[in-house]
Amino acid sequence: MKWGFKRSLAKVAVVSGYKPYELGIFKQNEPSIYYIKLAIRKKLISLLEEGLEWVLISGQLGVELWTAEIVFDLQMEGYEYLQLAVITPFLQQEDKWSDTNKEWYESVLAQADYIDSVSKKGYEKPWQFRMKNQFLIEKSDVLVLLYDTEKEGSPKFMYEMAMSYKQNKDYELQLIDFYELQLAVEEEQLKKQGF
């Protein structure tokens, strides 16, 4: 697979986490999304200060598409060198999604800097998700994961693979857990109160 960048020159982050329903989020205007995006944005800005150039996502609903929106906002705010790659596990992953979710996904793809799929076929078996996780971890320097070990969910598989991978490689894992999300809420509330 050809990449639009050389790994040795770029700082690359994968961002992933829970799907909306795993967080009890069923609408795009839920207030909790604002705080989730705030916590992710904080991590990305910290990584940008260390030389981050690429954000990789697989395009799944929830944390990953919210991250894409953050990347687009950051590009508009002067981080135009920051690029977004959407590497899906297989072709047409959005086939069974609602029209609203398909539109959201397609709007992200339209603005992404790089798009590809790990498997060049449609969905076949769960191994395609494992291959996607492995591929993204191996192509990145850091994983930013919205995941709390107290609440299992789909990010568990990415978390376990990253933990295993970092035993033998120089790899960074940055978790955003529910405690960190609560801190983001409290910080924002203090700001609004003028503190």
N, C-alpha and C positions, 0 to 999 in steps of 0.2 A: 504494500500500500504506500503510495506517495503522500508525503505530508507537505503542507505549505510552510513548514518551518523546520529548522534543525534543532533537535533536542538539546544538543550541547550548548546552544546559544540562548535558548528560551527557558524561562521559568513557567512551568505548566501546572495548572491546578484542575483537578476534577472536583466538581461540586455535585452532591447528590443528597438524598434524604427521603423522608416520608412522602407518600402520595397524599393528596388532600383528604381523602376519606379516612386515612389512618390517623389524621389529626382532628377529625370531626369537622372538617371544612367542606362545605357543599356548594358554596357560592363564591364567585370571584371578588365580591365586595365585603367579605368578612373582615372585621377589624384586625383579627389575629394575623392575617397575611402581612399587614403593614409591619408588625413587630418581627415576624420571621425574616422579612426582606431586610429590615434594619440590621439584624444580627448577621446575616450573610454579607451584606454590604460592608459592615465593619471588618469582617475577616478579609474580604477582597481588597479593601483599601490598605490594610496592613500588609497583605501580600504584594500589592502594587508598589509599596514603598521598598520592598525587597527585590523588585525586578520582574514581577509577574507580567507575562505577555499573552498567555493563552488561557482561556477557561474552556474545559471540556465538559459536555453534558451528553446524556444519551437521549434527551428529549422527552423523558417521562413527565407526566403531569405532576404538578405540585412543586416541590423545592427546585427541581431542575428548570422548569419553565419560568418560575419566579426569578431564578438566578439569571436566566437569559435577559429578562427585563432589566435587572440591575446592571448587567454588562452594557446594555444599550444606553441606559441612563448615564453610566460612567463615561462611555464614549462621547456623549453629548456634553459632559462636564469637563472635557479636556484630556481624558485618557484615551484619545483616539487610536493609540497604538495597541490597546487591549483588544484582543480578538476572541471570537466565540466559535468553537467547533461543536457541531452536533453529530455524534457518532452513535447511530441507532444500533440496537442488537440485531435487527433483521429489517427487511424491506416492509413498507406499509404497516408499521407498528400502530398507526392511528386508525386502521380500518374499522374497528368496532367501537370507536369513541363517538360521543355525541357530536352533533354538528358544531356546537359552541366550542367544545374542546378541540375539534379539528381545525376550526378557524384560528384559535389561539396558537396552536402548534404551527400551523402554516404561516402565521404572521412572524413567528420566531424564525422559522426556516428561511423566510424571505430576507431577513436581516443578518443571518449568520454568515460568518466569513468562510466557513468550511463545513461541508455536509458529506457524510459517508455512512455506510453500514458495515458492521463487522461480518455479518453473514449476508451473502448476496441472494438470499432466498426469503420467502415469507416466513411466518412463524411455523416452526416444526415441533420443537421440544424445549423444555426448560434449560438444556445445556447452552442454548443461545444466549441466555441471560448471564450464565457463568462466564462464557467466552467474552461477552461485552465487559463485564466487571474486570476480568483479567487484563483485557486489552487496555482499558482506560487506566488502570493502575500502573501497568508497565510503561505507558506512554506519558506518565505524569511524574511530577516531583512531590506533589502534596495532594491529599484528599481532604476536602472540607465536607464534613458529613453532618447533616442535621439528624442526630440519632441519640437516643437516651437508652443506655443498656437496661434500664428498668422497664422500658416499654418496647417489647419486640415488635417487629414489623419488617417490611421489605428491605430497609437499609442494613439489616443484620448480616445479610450475605456479603455485601460490599465491605462492611466493617470487619467481618471475620477474614475475608480474603486480604484486606489491607494489613491486618495484624499479623497474618502469616507471612506476607510478602516483606514486611519491614524487619522481620527477624534476620533476613539474609541481605537486605539491600538498605541503602541510605534513603529512607522514605519517611515522609512526614504525614501524620494523621492529626487533623484538627477537628475535634468534635464540637458541635453546638448541641448541648443537651438542654433539658427543660429548665434547669437552674439558670443557664446563660440566657435563655429566652426571657425568663422572669426578670433578670437584671436589665435587659433591654427595655422591657415594659416600664420598670421603675425609673430608669434613667430618663426615658422620654417623658414620663409624667412629671418628674422633677424639672425638666427643661421647660415644660409647658407652664409650670407654676413659677418660673422665673429663678430657679436655683441654679 
